Amino acid sequence: MSLKRILGVAALLATAAAIAQAPTASTPAASPAASPAQAAAASPAAASTSATTTALPSSLPQTPVALGDAHAMGKPGDAKAGQAKAGACAACHAIDGNSTDAQFPKLASQQERYITRQLEMFKSGERENPIMQPMAAPLSPQDMRDIGAYFASQKVTAGVADDSVIKTGPNAGKKFYMVGQQLYRGGDPARGIPACMACHGPTGAGNPGPAYPNIGGQHAKYVVARLTAFHGGLVLGKGDWAKPEMARVAKNLTDEEIQALATYVEGLHPAAEDAAKTASKAAASP
């Protein structure tokens, strides 16, 4: 055997031995990730320049956490618990919140946060009322939320708007509810009166976010009393919680317009309810 062939075989054997001794490369899927400590020990230079990381929790919380409510303490109301707590309210507001005496407001379908806020103001003296202040005095923030949740779960029954014709004045020839409807839907920009539906919605359901109350179906007599008080400058709340909006809106309303708005609001309700009643009557008829 020639020297050249012997050297070639020797080189081949050396290469094979080197390959056999080299560590086998592994894929990322087959090899577990090195811990931060192991990585630091293996490469001090790299560890000194790498960013510190925080491991994610093994599991995320499953129970949603309620956001803080600026108007009331306590967790969101429990309607079932509120039903028991609202027993004392029934004498004036009825057990389902649809009061029969128009001097007491209907609470059925009212916003939970609105009811809570009003109860807070009665308790603190920000809103004065000789009947409601002692009723609210023993209530905790959670009691208020629960009572609000109960009445919010009840269905308000709307009244009937006054369709009698106005005989004199600038609105002569128009029906009372029509004057109220115009103001409710479009306001009177020339006199600085915004549309009521901008805050209370087209059906009077209100807005639960900023706690604008549900006024659809409310007693006209009660609405007149409140608008008259706002017209006279009444501001609910004090300090940072003062709400002067209604005083600004109502100050430019005439007595006739207050009456017209009140009767329109009393008859205000979602049109879908009429359709449901008509369908029910049709199904019941032979």
PyMOL commands that set and color helices and strands:
alter all, ss='L'
color gray80, all
select helices_A, chain A and resi 3-21+36-42+44-49+79-93+112-124+132-136+141-152+176-186+189-191+197-200+220-231+239-241+245-250+255-266+271-284
alter helices_A, ss='H'
color red, helices_A
deselect
rebuild
show_as cartoon
